[in-house]
Amino acid sequence: MKKYFLLLAGLFMFSSFSFAQEGIKDVSLGFCNDGTGSLVNKYTIMIEPGQKQELCIYIENKSNENIVVKYSFPKASFSKGGNQLCDTSNDFARFLVDNSNRQLILSGNSSITVKEMVSPPLGSMGMYYGCLAYQLGKAEVENMGGMFNLVVRKAVHLNLFVGSEDSISNTVQLIPVTGSLYSSNKNIGASVNEDGDLMLKFNVKNNGNLTQNVSLSGKLYNPLGFERPFDAPIRKLLPGDVYEISVNLGIVPFYKGLFSARVSVIGEPLFEFDATGIDEKFKQPTIIKETASLFIFSWVYVILALIILGLIVKIIVPKKKTAE
């Protein structure tokens, strides 16, 4: 009996695996709010707290298999490369009206339109990133209690800007850097690494409620004509996030004395929702500029200076004693 049970289990496992490999490509899900009949896998809404807006979800099963579809609304995060990633939680569901029935069985070669209601809670404000994540499994296996259910998880992106036009804020700011020993400005860090290279460090914070493309550029210079420009890659920065920038300026001629650093930061707002009709003043980039005096020196020159000072003292002191 046990032998037949294991054989049956193996058949179900193989059947589920085959569905995951072949059937999954025949199942599509997307948003259908634009009214054109086409599906989109990323949808962004501008909505005020407490308001409601219908969310249209279209699911199509082109396979011959009956499938179970379970969906949820996890929050999203971003990779360093700027790709939107979906968590495994259901935290983003707080922006939708409660719905206890987010599971359905879809017959082979059929489709269905599902309606949800977006309604951000009072007190929420700004840009929020989430996902509509859905899991697919074979209906026959699901009905057996899920013992052999092989689930495939996919997702599309649902993003919200909660607030009105007047609540849009797109400011960026340089914030203090720890360990700025050689700099007169706490927002511009300066240090010398083990190889003798001058390192400049910056922390750029997105103080607004829109995602922004942040860029940084500047110049190191001194009164003797030395100049060395620098910049940093453009980074997509979410509201409240900090872009930590480190720039290697190589070895600089420390003997040329005092240096200055001038830096410019530009934050360009990204309107991921329909910004038609929004006042142009909200679309302008934020530009901030700061400077710092850098007291850069090499320990080699400090030691040489101390040696020279010691020799001078050694020469002058005996002469004073002789004169007395």
LOROFI-157658 format. One line per 8 residues: number of its first residue (from 1); their letters; for each residue x, y, z of N, C-alpha, C. Coordinates in nm, 2 decimals, padded with zeros to 4 digits. Layout:
N
NUM = A = X:Y:Z:X:Y:Z:X:Y:Z; ... .
***
This chain:
324
1 = MKKYFLLL = 00.08:-00.12:00.00:00.00:00.00:00.00:00.09:00.13:00.00; 00.19:00.12:00.08:00.28:00.23:00.09:00.35:00.26:-00.04; 00.38:00.15:-00.11:00.44:00.16:-00.24:00.36:00.24:-00.34; 00.22:00.20:-00.34:00.13:00.27:-00.43:00.11:00.42:-00.39; 00.11:00.44:-00.26:00.10:00.58:-00.22:00.22:00.67:-00.27; 00.34:00.61:-00.25:00.46:00.69:-00.30:00.45:00.71:-00.45; 00.40:00.61:-00.52:00.39:00.62:-00.67:00.29:00.73:-00.70; 00.18:00.73:-00.63:00.08:00.84:-00.66:00.14:00.97:-00.62 .
9 = AGLFMFSS = 00.21:00.98:-00.51:00.27:01.11:-00.48:00.37:01.16:-00.58; 00.45:01.06:-00.64:00.54:01.10:-00.74:00.47:01.15:-00.87; 00.36:01.09:-00.90:00.28:01.13:-01.02:00.23:01.27:-01.00; 00.18:01.30:-00.88:00.13:01.44:-00.85:00.24:01.54:-00.86; 00.36:01.50:-00.80:00.47:01.59:-00.80:00.51:01.62:-00.94; 00.52:01.52:-01.03:00.56:01.54:-01.17:00.46:01.62:-01.24; 00.33:01.60:-01.21:00.22:01.67:-01.28:00.23:01.82:-01.24; 00.26:01.85:-01.11:00.27:01.99:-01.06:00.39:02.05:-01.12 .
17 = FSFAQEGI = 00.50:01.98:-01.13:00.62:02.04:-01.19:00.60:02.07:-01.33; 00.53:01.98:-01.41:00.51:02.00:-01.55:00.42:02.13:-01.56; 00.32:02.15:-01.48:00.24:02.27:-01.48:00.32:02.39:-01.46; 00.41:02.38:-01.36:00.49:02.50:-01.32:00.58:02.54:-01.44; 00.63:02.44:-01.51:00.72:02.47:-01.62:00.65:02.51:-01.75; 00.54:02.45:-01.78:00.47:02.47:-01.91:00.35:02.56:-01.89; 00.26:02.53:-01.79:00.14:02.61:-01.78:00.16:02.75:-01.73; 00.26:02.78:-01.66:00.28:02.91:-01.60:00.29:03.02:-01.71 .
25 = KDVSLGFC = 00.35:02.99:-01.82:00.37:03.09:-01.92:00.24:03.12:-01.99; 00.14:03.04:-01.97:00.01:03.06:-02.04:-00.09:03.14:-01.94; -00.04:03.18:-01.83:-00.12:03.25:-01.73:-00.07:03.40:-01.72; -00.15:03.49:-01.74:-00.11:03.63:-01.73:-00.20:03.71:-01.64; -00.14:03.81:-01.58:-00.22:03.90:-01.49:-00.17:04.04:-01.50; -00.26:04.14:-01.50:-00.22:04.27:-01.51:-00.33:04.37:-01.47; -00.30:04.50:-01.47:-00.40:04.60:-01.44:-00.47:04.64:-01.57; -00.60:04.67:-01.55:-00.68:04.71:-01.67:-00.76:04.84:-01.65 .
33 = NDGTGSLV = -00.70:04.93:-01.57:-00.77:05.05:-01.54:-00.77:05.15:-01.66; -00.68:05.14:-01.76:-00.68:05.24:-01.86:-00.79:05.23:-01.96; -00.87:05.12:-01.96:-00.99:05.11:-02.04:-00.96:05.08:-02.19; -00.83:05.05:-02.22:-00.80:05.02:-02.36:-00.80:04.87:-02.39; -00.82:04.79:-02.28:-00.82:04.65:-02.30:-00.68:04.58:-02.29; -00.58:04.67:-02.29:-00.44:04.61:-02.28:-00.40:04.60:-02.13; -00.31:04.51:-02.10:-00.27:04.49:-01.96:-00.14:04.56:-01.94; -00.12:04.61:-01.82:00.00:04.68:-01.78:00.05:04.61:-01.65 .
41 = NKYTIMIE = 00.18:04.59:-01.64:00.24:04.53:-01.52:00.29:04.63:-01.42; 00.26:04.76:-01.44:00.30:04.86:-01.35:00.19:04.97:-01.35; 00.14:05.00:-01.24:00.03:05.10:-01.23:00.05:05.19:-01.11; 00.05:05.32:-01.14:00.07:05.42:-01.03:-00.05:05.51:-01.02; -00.09:05.54:-00.90:-00.21:05.62:-00.88:-00.18:05.74:-00.79; -00.24:05.85:-00.83:-00.23:05.97:-00.74:-00.37:05.98:-00.67; -00.37:05.98:-00.54:-00.50:05.97:-00.46:-00.48:06.04:-00.33; -00.58:06.10:-00.28:-00.57:06.17:-00.15:-00.61:06.07:-00.04 .
49 = PGQKQELC = -00.56:06.09:00.08:-00.60:06.00:00.20:-00.75:06.00:00.22; -00.80:05.88:00.24:-00.94:05.86:00.27:-01.03:05.85:00.14; -00.98:05.89:00.03:-01.05:05.87:-00.10:-01.05:05.73:-00.14; -01.14:05.69:-00.24:-01.14:05.55:-00.29:-01.13:05.56:-00.44; -01.06:05.46:-00.49:-01.05:05.44:-00.64:-01.05:05.30:-00.67; -01.13:05.26:-00.77:-01.14:05.12:-00.81:-01.01:05.07:-00.88; -00.97:04.95:-00.85:-00.85:04.89:-00.91:-00.90:04.77:-00.99; -00.87:04.77:-01.12:-00.91:04.67:-01.21:-00.80:04.57:-01.23 .
57 = IYIENKSN = -00.82:04.44:-01.21:-00.72:04.33:-01.22:-00.78:04.23:-01.32; -00.70:04.20:-01.43:-00.74:04.11:-01.53:-00.65:03.98:-01.52; -00.71:03.87:-01.52:-00.64:03.74:-01.51:-00.68:03.65:-01.63; -00.59:03.60:-01.70:-00.62:03.51:-01.82:-00.54:03.38:-01.81; -00.62:03.27:-01.83:-00.56:03.14:-01.83:-00.57:03.08:-01.97; -00.46:03.08:-02.04:-00.46:03.02:-02.18:-00.43:02.87:-02.18; -00.40:02.82:-02.06:-00.36:02.68:-02.06:-00.49:02.59:-02.06; -00.48:02.46:-02.07:-00.59:02.37:-02.06:-00.62:02.33:-01.92 .
65 = ENIVVKYS = -00.54:02.37:-01.82:-00.55:02.33:-01.68:-00.63:02.43:-01.61; -00.71:02.38:-01.51:-00.77:02.46:-01.41:-00.66:02.51:-01.31; -00.66:02.63:-01.27:-00.56:02.68:-01.18:-00.62:02.75:-01.06; -00.55:02.75:-00.95:-00.58:02.83:-00.83:-00.50:02.95:-00.83; -00.56:03.07:-00.82:-00.49:03.19:-00.81:-00.51:03.26:-00.67; -00.40:03.28:-00.60:-00.40:03.35:-00.47:-00.32:03.48:-00.49; -00.38:03.59:-00.45:-00.30:03.71:-00.46:-00.30:03.79:-00.33; -00.20:03.88:-00.32:-00.18:03.96:-00.20:-00.11:04.09:-00.24 .
73 = FPKASFSK = -00.09:04.18:-00.15:-00.04:04.31:-00.17:00.08:04.34:-00.08; 00.20:04.28:-00.11:00.32:04.31:-00.03:00.38:04.45:-00.06; 00.45:04.50:00.03:00.52:04.63:00.00:00.65:04.60:-00.09; 00.70:04.70:-00.15:00.82:04.68:-00.24:00.94:04.76:-00.18; 01.06:04.71:-00.22:01.18:04.78:-00.20:01.26:04.79:-00.33; 01.38:04.85:-00.32:01.45:04.86:-00.45:01.59:04.81:-00.43; 01.65:04.75:-00.53:01.78:04.70:-00.53:01.88:04.82:-00.56; 02.01:04.80:-00.54:02.10:04.91:-00.57:02.10:04.95:-00.72 .
81 = GGNQLCDT = 02.05:04.86:-00.80:02.04:04.89:-00.94:01.91:04.96:-00.98; 01.83:04.98:-00.88:01.70:05.05:-00.91:01.58:04.96:-00.94; 01.60:04.83:-00.93:01.49:04.74:-00.97:01.40:04.73:-00.85; 01.27:04.73:-00.88:01.16:04.72:-00.77:01.15:04.57:-00.74; 01.16:04.54:-00.61:01.15:04.41:-00.56:01.03:04.40:-00.46; 00.97:04.28:-00.46:00.85:04.26:-00.38:00.88:04.17:-00.26; 00.84:04.22:-00.14:00.85:04.14:-00.02:00.76:04.03:-00.02; 00.76:03.95:00.09:00.67:03.84:00.10:00.56:03.87:00.20 .
89 = SNDFARFL = 00.55:03.99:00.25:00.45:04.03:00.35:00.32:04.07:00.27; 00.22:04.11:00.35:00.10:04.17:00.29:00.08:04.31:00.34; 00.19:04.38:00.37:00.18:04.51:00.44:00.12:04.62:00.35; 00.13:04.61:00.22:00.07:04.71:00.13:-00.08:04.71:00.13; -00.14:04.60:00.18:-00.29:04.58:00.18:-00.35:04.69:00.26; -00.28:04.76:00.35:-00.34:04.87:00.43:-00.39:04.98:00.35; -00.34:04.99:00.22:-00.39:05.09:00.13:-00.51:05.05:00.05; -00.56:04.93:00.08:-00.68:04.88:00.01:-00.79:04.85:00.11 .
97 = VDNSNRQL = -00.92:04.85:00.06:-01.03:04.81:00.14:-01.02:04.66:00.17; -01.05:04.62:00.30:-01.03:04.48:00.34:-01.11:04.39:00.24; -01.05:04.28:00.21:-01.11:04.18:00.13:-01.06:04.04:00.17; -01.15:03.96:00.23:-01.11:03.83:00.28:-01.10:03.73:00.18; -01.15:03.75:00.06:-01.15:03.65:-00.05:-01.06:03.69:-00.16; -00.93:03.66:-00.15:-00.83:03.69:-00.25:-00.78:03.56:-00.31; -00.87:03.47:-00.33:-00.83:03.34:-00.39:-00.94:03.30:-00.48; -00.91:03.24:-00.60:-01.01:03.20:-00.69:-00.96:03.08:-00.78 .
105 = ILSGNSSI = -01.05:03.01:-00.83:-01.02:02.90:-00.93:-01.06:02.94:-01.07; -00.96:02.94:-01.16:-00.98:02.98:-01.30:-00.97:02.86:-01.39; -01.08:02.84:-01.46:-01.09:02.72:-01.55:-00.99:02.74:-01.67; -00.95:02.63:-01.73:-00.86:02.64:-01.85:-00.93:02.72:-01.96; -00.84:02.80:-02.03:-00.89:02.88:-02.15:-01.00:02.97:-02.11; -00.98:03.04:-02.00:-01.08:03.14:-01.96:-01.01:03.26:-01.89; -01.09:03.36:-01.87:-01.04:03.49:-01.80:-01.14:03.54:-01.71; -01.09:03.63:-01.62:-01.18:03.69:-01.52:-01.12:03.83:-01.49 .
113 = TVKEMVSP = -01.22:03.92:-01.46:-01.18:04.06:-01.41:-01.22:04.07:-01.27; -01.12:04.11:-01.19:-01.14:04.12:-01.04:-01.13:04.27:-01.01; -01.21:04.31:-00.92:-01.21:04.45:-00.87:-01.17:04.46:-00.73; -01.08:04.55:-00.70:-01.03:04.59:-00.56:-01.06:04.74:-00.55; -01.05:04.78:-00.42:-01.07:04.93:-00.40:-00.95:04.98:-00.32; -00.88:05.08:-00.39:-00.77:05.15:-00.32:-00.83:05.26:-00.23; -00.78:05.26:-00.11:-00.82:05.37:-00.01:-00.72:05.39:00.09; -00.62:05.49:00.07:-00.52:05.51:00.16:-00.57:05.56:00.30 .
121 = PLGSMGMY = -00.52:05.52:00.41:-00.57:05.56:00.54:-00.53:05.71:00.56; -00.62:05.77:00.64:-00.59:05.91:00.68:-00.46:05.92:00.75; -00.38:06.03:00.72:-00.25:06.04:00.79:-00.14:06.00:00.70; -00.17:05.92:00.59:-00.06:05.88:00.50:-00.04:05.99:00.40; 00.09:06.00:00.36:00.12:06.11:00.27:00.26:06.08:00.20; 00.26:06.10:00.07:00.38:06.08:00.00:00.38:05.96:-00.10; 00.50:05.91:-00.14:00.51:05.80:-00.24:00.52:05.67:-00.17; 00.44:05.57:-00.21:00.45:05.44:-00.15:00.46:05.33:-00.27 .
129 = YGCLAYQL = 00.54:05.24:-00.25:00.57:05.14:-00.35:00.52:05.00:-00.30; 00.44:04.93:-00.38:00.39:04.80:-00.35:00.39:04.71:-00.47; 00.33:04.59:-00.45:00.32:04.49:-00.55:00.18:04.42:-00.54; 00.14:04.37:-00.65:00.03:04.27:-00.65:00.10:04.14:-00.68; 00.12:04.06:-00.58:00.19:03.93:-00.60:00.08:03.82:-00.61; 00.10:03.73:-00.70:00.01:03.62:-00.72:00.08:03.49:-00.72; 00.01:03.39:-00.67:00.06:03.25:-00.67:-00.03:03.16:-00.75; 00.03:03.07:-00.83:-00.05:02.98:-00.91:-00.02:02.84:-00.88 .
137 = GKAEVENM = -00.13:02.76:-00.87:-00.11:02.62:-00.84:-00.22:02.54:-00.92; -00.20:02.41:-00.93:-00.30:02.33:-00.99:-00.43:02.31:-00.90; -00.54:02.33:-00.96:-00.67:02.33:-00.88:-00.69:02.19:-00.82; -00.66:02.08:-00.90:-00.68:01.95:-00.85:-00.59:01.92:-00.73; -00.47:01.97:-00.73:-00.38:01.94:-00.62:-00.42:02.03:-00.50; -00.47:02.15:-00.53:-00.51:02.24:-00.42:-00.63:02.18:-00.35; -00.72:02.11:-00.42:-00.83:02.05:-00.36:-00.80:01.93:-00.27; -00.68:01.88:-00.28:-00.63:01.77:-00.20:-00.57:01.82:-00.07 .
145 = GGMFNLVV = -00.58:01.95:-00.04:-00.52:02.00:00.08:-00.39:02.06:00.06; -00.34:02.07:-00.06:-00.21:02.13:-00.09:-00.09:02.04:-00.05; -00.11:01.91:-00.04:00.00:01.82:00.00:00.11:01.83:-00.10; 00.08:01.83:-00.22:00.18:01.83:-00.33:00.18:01.95:-00.41; 00.12:02.06:-00.35:00.10:02.18:-00.43:00.23:02.25:-00.46; 00.27:02.26:-00.58:00.39:02.34:-00.62:00.34:02.47:-00.67; 00.38:02.58:-00.59:00.33:02.71:-00.62:00.43:02.79:-00.69; 00.39:02.87:-00.79:00.48:02.96:-00.86:00.44:03.10:-00.83 .
153 = RKAVHLNL = 00.53:03.19:-00.79:00.50:03.32:-00.74:00.55:03.42:-00.84; 00.46:03.51:-00.88:00.50:03.62:-00.97:00.44:03.75:-00.92; 00.47:03.87:-00.98:00.42:03.99:-00.92:00.42:04.10:-01.03; 00.33:04.19:-01.01:00.33:04.32:-01.09:00.33:04.43:-00.99; 00.36:04.55:-01.03:00.39:04.66:-00.94:00.27:04.76:-00.93; 00.24:04.79:-00.81:00.13:04.89:-00.78:00.19:05.00:-00.69; 00.19:05.12:-00.74:00.25:05.23:-00.66:00.15:05.34:-00.64; 00.16:05.41:-00.53:00.07:05.52:-00.49:00.14:05.65:-00.46 .
161 = FVGSEDSI = 00.09:05.76:-00.51:00.13:05.89:-00.45:00.01:05.94:-00.37; 00.02:05.94:-00.24:-00.09:05.98:-00.16:-00.08:06.13:-00.12; -00.17:06.21:-00.17:-00.17:06.35:-00.14:-00.22:06.43:-00.26; -00.23:06.56:-00.25:-00.27:06.65:-00.35:-00.15:06.71:-00.42; -00.17:06.79:-00.52:-00.06:06.86:-00.58:00.01:06.95:-00.49; -00.06:07.02:-00.40:00.01:07.11:-00.30:00.10:07.04:-00.20; 00.08:06.90:-00.19:00.16:06.83:-00.09:00.29:06.78:-00.15; 00.31:06.80:-00.28:00.43:06.75:-00.34:00.55:06.83:-00.29 .
169 = SNTVQLIP = 00.66:06.75:-00.25:00.78:06.81:-00.20:00.90:06.73:-00.27; 00.99:06.80:-00.32:01.10:06.74:-00.39:01.24:06.79:-00.35; 01.26:06.81:-00.22:01.39:06.86:-00.17:01.49:06.76:-00.14; 01.62:06.79:-00.16:01.73:06.71:-00.12:01.82:06.79:-00.03; 01.91:06.72:00.04:01.99:06.79:00.14:02.12:06.71:00.16; 02.23:06.78:00.18:02.35:06.72:00.23:02.35:06.72:00.38; 02.37:06.60:00.44:02.37:06.58:00.58:02.51:06.55:00.63; 02.54:06.57:00.76:02.67:06.55:00.81:02.73:06.41:00.79 .
177 = VTGSLYSS = 02.86:06.42:00.76:02.94:06.29:00.74:03.03:06.27:00.86; 03.04:06.15:00.91:03.12:06.12:01.03:03.27:06.11:00.98; 03.36:06.15:01.07:03.50:06.14:01.04:03.56:06.24:00.94; 03.50:06.36:00.93:03.55:06.46:00.84:03.66:06.54:00.90; 03.77:06.48:00.93:03.88:06.54:01.01:03.95:06.65:00.94; 03.96:06.65:00.80:04.03:06.75:00.73:03.95:06.86:00.67; 03.82:06.86:00.70:03.73:06.95:00.64:03.67:07.05:00.73; 03.64:07.18:00.68:03.58:07.28:00.76:03.43:07.27:00.76 .
185 = NKNIGASV = 03.37:07.18:00.67:03.23:07.17:00.65:03.19:07.03:00.69; 03.11:07.01:00.79:03.07:06.88:00.84:02.99:06.80:00.73; 02.94:06.86:00.63:02.86:06.80:00.52:02.95:06.75:00.41; 03.08:06.78:00.42:03.18:06.74:00.32:03.29:06.67:00.39; 03.29:06.54:00.39:03.40:06.46:00.46:03.52:06.45:00.37; 03.64:06.46:00.44:03.77:06.45:00.37:03.86:06.37:00.46; 03.93:06.27:00.39:04.03:06.19:00.47:04.13:06.14:00.36; 04.24:06.08:00.42:04.34:06.03:00.33:04.35:05.88:00.36 .
193 = NEDGDLML = 04.34:05.79:00.26:04.35:05.65:00.29:04.49:05.60:00.30; 04.50:05.47:00.31:04.64:05.41:00.33:04.73:05.43:00.21; 04.67:05.44:00.09:04.76:05.46:-00.02:04.79:05.61:-00.05; 04.75:05.70:00.04:04.77:05.84:00.03:04.68:05.91:-00.06; 04.57:05.85:-00.10:04.46:05.91:-00.18:04.37:06.00:-00.10; 04.33:06.11:-00.16:04.23:06.19:-00.09:04.09:06.14:-00.12; 04.02:06.12:-00.01:03.88:06.06:-00.02:03.78:06.17:00.03; 03.68:06.20:-00.06:03.57:06.29:-00.02:03.45:06.20:00.00 .
201 = KFNVKNNG = 03.37:06.24:00.10:03.25:06.16:00.13:03.13:06.26:00.15; 03.02:06.21:00.10:02.90:06.29:00.11:02.78:06.20:00.14; 02.68:06.26:00.22:02.55:06.19:00.24:02.44:06.28:00.19; 02.38:06.23:00.08:02.27:06.31:00.02:02.13:06.24:00.06; 02.05:06.32:00.13:01.92:06.27:00.17:01.80:06.33:00.09; 01.71:06.24:00.06:01.59:06.28:-00.01:01.49:06.32:00.10; 01.47:06.45:00.12:01.38:06.50:00.22:01.24:06.52:00.16; 01.22:06.49:00.04:01.09:06.51:-00.02:01.00:06.39:-00.01 .
209 = NLTQNVSL = 00.88:06.39:-00.08:00.80:06.27:-00.08:00.78:06.22:-00.22; 00.87:06.26:-00.31:00.88:06.20:-00.44:01.01:06.13:-00.46; 01.02:06.02:-00.53:01.14:05.96:-00.57:01.22:06.06:-00.66; 01.35:06.07:-00.65:01.43:06.16:-00.73:01.55:06.10:-00.78; 01.59:06.14:-00.90:01.72:06.11:-00.96:01.82:06.21:-00.90; 01.92:06.16:-00.83:02.01:06.25:-00.76:02.15:06.24:-00.83; 02.21:06.35:-00.86:02.34:06.35:-00.91:02.43:06.45:-00.83; 02.56:06.42:-00.83:02.65:06.51:-00.76:02.78:06.53:-00.84 .
217 = SGKLYNPL = 02.83:06.66:-00.84:02.95:06.69:-00.91:03.02:06.80:-00.84; 03.15:06.82:-00.86:03.22:06.92:-00.79:03.36:06.94:-00.84; 03.44:07.02:-00.76:03.58:07.04:-00.80:03.66:07.07:-00.68; 03.78:07.01:-00.68:03.88:07.04:-00.58:03.98:07.14:-00.64; 04.01:07.24:-00.57:04.10:07.35:-00.63:04.18:07.42:-00.52; 04.28:07.50:-00.56:04.34:07.59:-00.46:04.39:07.71:-00.53; 04.44:07.81:-00.46:04.48:07.94:-00.52:04.60:07.93:-00.61; 04.68:07.82:-00.61:04.79:07.81:-00.69:04.76:07.75:-00.83 .
225 = GFERPFDA = 04.64:07.74:-00.86:04.60:07.69:-00.99:04.57:07.54:-01.00; 04.57:07.47:-00.89:04.54:07.33:-00.90:04.39:07.31:-00.91; 04.34:07.22:-01.00:04.20:07.19:-01.02:04.18:07.04:-01.05; 04.09:06.98:-00.98:04.05:06.84:-01.02:03.90:06.82:-01.00; 03.83:06.80:-01.11:03.68:06.78:-01.10:03.65:06.64:-01.06; 03.53:06.62:-01.01:03.48:06.49:-00.97:03.33:06.48:-00.98; 03.28:06.36:-00.99:03.13:06.34:-00.99:03.10:06.20:-00.94; 02.97:06.18:-00.93:02.92:06.05:-00.88:02.81:06.00:-00.97 .
233 = PIRKLLPG = 02.79:05.87:-00.98:02.68:05.82:-01.07:02.54:05.87:-01.02; 02.45:05.88:-01.12:02.31:05.92:-01.08:02.25:05.81:-01.01; 02.18:05.84:-00.90:02.11:05.73:-00.82:01.96:05.77:-00.80; 01.88:05.66:-00.82:01.74:05.68:-00.79:01.72:05.67:-00.64; 01.67:05.78:-00.58:01.67:05.79:-00.44:01.52:05.80:-00.39; 01.48:05.70:-00.31:01.34:05.70:-00.26:01.32:05.81:-00.15; 01.20:05.85:-00.12:01.18:05.95:-00.01:01.23:05.90:00.12; 01.31:05.98:00.19:01.37:05.95:00.32:01.50:05.87:00.31 .
241 = DVYEISVN = 01.54:05.82:00.19:01.66:05.74:00.18:01.78:05.83:00.17; 01.90:05.78:00.20:02.03:05.85:00.20:02.12:05.79:00.10; 02.18:05.87:00.01:02.28:05.82:-00.09:02.42:05.85:-00.03; 02.49:05.74:00.00:02.62:05.76:00.06:02.72:05.76:-00.06; 02.79:05.86:-00.07:02.88:05.88:-00.19:03.03:05.89:-00.14; 03.12:05.81:-00.20:03.26:05.82:-00.17:03.33:05.84:-00.30; 03.42:05.95:-00.31:03.49:05.98:-00.43:03.64:05.98:-00.40; 03.71:05.90:-00.48:03.86:05.89:-00.47:03.92:05.99:-00.57 .
249 = LGIVPFYK = 03.99:06.09:-00.51:04.05:06.19:-00.59:04.20:06.17:-00.62; 04.25:06.05:-00.57:04.39:06.01:-00.59:04.48:06.10:-00.51; 04.61:06.09:-00.54:04.71:06.16:-00.46:04.71:06.31:-00.51; 04.70:06.40:-00.42:04.71:06.54:-00.45:04.84:06.60:-00.39; 04.89:06.71:-00.45:05.01:06.77:-00.41:04.99:06.84:-00.28; 05.01:06.77:-00.17:04.99:06.83:-00.04:05.07:06.96:-00.01; 05.19:06.96:-00.07:05.28:07.07:-00.05:05.23:07.21:-00.10; 05.12:07.20:-00.18:05.06:07.32:-00.24:04.97:07.39:-00.14 .
257 = GLFSARVS = 04.96:07.34:-00.02:04.89:07.41:00.08:04.74:07.39:00.09; 04.66:07.49:00.12:04.52:07.48:00.15:04.44:07.45:00.02; 04.35:07.36:00.03:04.26:07.33:-00.08:04.12:07.36:-00.04; 04.03:07.38:-00.15:03.89:07.40:-00.13:03.82:07.30:-00.21; 03.70:07.26:-00.17:03.61:07.17:-00.24:03.48:07.24:-00.26; 03.43:07.24:-00.39:03.30:07.29:-00.42:03.21:07.18:-00.47; 03.09:07.16:-00.42:03.01:07.05:-00.46:02.87:07.10:-00.49; 02.81:07.04:-00.60:02.67:07.07:-00.64:02.59:06.94:-00.64 .
265 = VIGEPLFE = 02.47:06.94:-00.58:02.38:06.83:-00.58:02.25:06.87:-00.65; 02.21:06.78:-00.74:02.08:06.81:-00.82:01.99:06.69:-00.79; 01.87:06.73:-00.75:01.76:06.63:-00.74:01.65:06.65:-00.83; 01.63:06.56:-00.93:01.52:06.57:-01.03:01.41:06.48:-00.99; 01.29:06.54:-00.97:01.17:06.46:-00.92:01.13:06.36:-01.03; 01.09:06.24:-00.99:01.03:06.14:-01.09:00.88:06.13:-01.06; 00.81:06.17:-01.16:00.66:06.16:-01.15:00.62:06.03:-01.22; 00.60:05.93:-01.13:00.56:05.80:-01.18:00.41:05.78:-01.20 .
273 = FDATGIDE = 00.34:05.89:-01.17:00.20:05.90:-01.20:00.17:06.00:-01.31; 00.05:06.02:-01.35:00.02:06.11:-01.46:00.03:06.26:-01.40; 00.13:06.33:-01.44:00.16:06.46:-01.39:00.10:06.57:-01.48; 00.01:06.53:-01.57:-00.05:06.63:-01.66:-00.14:06.73:-01.57; -00.12:06.86:-01.59:-00.19:06.96:-01.52:-00.13:07.00:-01.39; -00.02:06.93:-01.35:00.04:06.98:-01.22:00.13:07.10:-01.25; 00.13:07.19:-01.16:00.20:07.32:-01.18:00.35:07.29:-01.21; 00.41:07.36:-01.30:00.55:07.34:-01.34:00.65:07.37:-01.22 .
281 = KFKQPTII = 00.61:07.45:-01.13:00.70:07.48:-01.02:00.73:07.35:-00.94; 00.64:07.25:-00.94:00.66:07.13:-00.86:00.75:07.03:-00.94; 00.78:07.06:-01.07:00.86:06.97:-01.15:01.00:07.02:-01.17; 01.03:07.13:-01.11:01.17:07.19:-01.12:01.27:07.11:-01.03; 01.39:07.09:-01.08:01.49:07.02:-00.99:01.53:07.10:-00.87; 01.58:07.04:-00.77:01.64:07.10:-00.66:01.79:07.11:-00.67; 01.85:07.22:-00.65:01.99:07.23:-00.67:02.05:07.29:-00.54; 02.14:07.22:-00.48:02.21:07.27:-00.36:02.36:07.28:-00.38 .
289 = KETASLFI = 02.43:07.38:-00.33:02.57:07.40:-00.34:02.64:07.43:-00.21; 02.75:07.36:-00.19:02.83:07.39:-00.06:02.97:07.38:-00.09; 03.05:07.45:-00.01:03.20:07.45:-00.02:03.26:07.42:00.11; 03.39:07.38:00.11:03.46:07.35:00.23:03.61:07.38:00.21; 03.68:07.42:00.31:03.82:07.43:00.31:03.88:07.30:00.36; 03.98:07.25:00.29:04.03:07.12:00.33:04.17:07.14:00.38; 04.19:07.10:00.50:04.33:07.11:00.57:04.40:06.97:00.55; 04.45:06.96:00.43:04.51:06.83:00.39:04.66:06.84:00.41 .
297 = FSWVYVIL = 04.72:06.74:00.47:04.86:06.74:00.49:04.91:06.59:00.49; 05.04:06.57:00.46:05.10:06.44:00.46:05.18:06.43:00.58; 05.18:06.32:00.65:05.26:06.30:00.77:05.41:06.31:00.74; 05.45:06.28:00.62:05.59:06.29:00.58:05.63:06.43:00.59; 05.55:06.52:00.54:05.58:06.67:00.55:05.58:06.72:00.69; 05.49:06.66:00.77:05.48:06.70:00.91:05.61:06.66:00.98; 05.65:06.54:00.96:05.78:06.50:01.02:05.90:06.58:00.98; 05.90:06.61:00.85:06.01:06.69:00.80:06.01:06.83:00.86 .
305 = ALIILGLI = 05.89:06.89:00.87:05.87:07.02:00.93:05.92:07.02:01.08; 05.89:06.91:01.15:05.93:06.90:01.29:06.08:06.89:01.30; 06.14:06.81:01.21:06.28:06.80:01.21:06.35:06.93:01.18; 06.30:07.01:01.08:06.36:07.14:01.05:06.34:07.23:01.17; 06.22:07.23:01.23:06.19:07.32:01.34:06.29:07.28:01.46; 06.31:07.15:01.48:06.41:07.11:01.58:06.55:07.16:01.55; 06.59:07.16:01.43:06.72:07.20:01.39:06.74:07.35:01.41; 06.63:07.43:01.38:06.63:07.57:01.40:06.64:07.61:01.55 .
313 = VKIIVPKK = 06.56:07.54:01.63:06.57:07.56:01.77:06.71:07.53:01.82; 06.77:07.42:01.77:06.90:07.37:01.82:07.01:07.48:01.79; 06.99:07.55:01.67:07.09:07.65:01.63:07.07:07.78:01.71; 06.94:07.82:01.72:06.91:07.95:01.78:06.94:07.95:01.93; 06.90:07.85:02.00:06.91:07.84:02.15:07.06:07.86:02.19; 07.16:07.78:02.14:07.30:07.80:02.18:07.35:07.94:02.15; 07.30:08.01:02.04:07.35:08.14:02.01:07.30:08.24:02.12; 07.18:08.22:02.17:07.13:08.31:02.27:07.21:08.29:02.40 .
321 = KTAE = 07.24:08.17:02.43:07.32:08.14:02.55:07.46:08.21:02.54; 07.52:08.20:02.42:07.65:08.26:02.40:07.65:08.41:02.41; 07.54:08.47:02.36:07.52:08.62:02.37:07.51:08.66:02.51; 07.45:08.58:02.60:07.43:08.62:02.74:07.56:08.62:02.81 .
***
